[in-house]
């Protein structure tokens, strides 16, 4: 523009200033990086991973540095027999062999997060995407831990009495293995344990038999209580009769008879009196 004839050469200074301003602005923006909430940034310079992790918020960085973000929010990886529930379509339940040689299928969810301080390690040794550390760390470690621990239990124990113990063991194993690879376990959820049909039918039959036995115990206890009640009642009646037979004299009985006759005689109804022989009490019939 300077070499241009008038009047264009007059704008050469303005164009130069504008170019410098735009270049400076571009450099400024390239030095300014915002890390979104729930993420951390891993820096790489000329192919070398930097150990310093960028937390969420604004940062001024070397424009030659490349930033790769990692999601550090809670993540869930589910392996289930129902294809709609897990990351893998179809039946993705974990098949294991119990100590008694039976095949058991386990549905499980792993709740975990990325350790922010370990993000550079994950980027350098595993990968930056969800699929990378899920396929290389989460899935194989979890499935191996399940199989290695399940083999120590009979199938019925896994299904019932030892389930909590089994879950605690796999939680410990998976937590330790994840920590070595930059992941932190929040919880391991054993969602379902499926036994072979024959074993399940046997367990259900056993449970039904135990319930029937408990019901019979209740019935027998109730019958024993009723028998005790009747025994006490009969003993009371016997004691009462004994008291009456030993405690009432002939004169007392005659006195009670006279009282009853007097009450009948004083009532306003018509009476028929049948007199007995000597030594006997008269009989009165009330005609209402």
Beta strands, then each sheet from edge to edge (+ up, - down):
strand 1: 32-35
strand 2: 39-45
strand 3: 48-54
strand 4: 57-60
strand 5: 66-71
strand 6: 75-79
strand 7: 94-97
strand 8: 103-114
strand 9: 183-194
strand 10: 270-274
strand 11: 283-287
sheet 1: 1+ 4-
sheet 2: 3+ 2- 5+
sheet 3: 6+ 8- 7+
sheet 4: 6+ 8- 9+
sheet 5: 10+ 11-
end
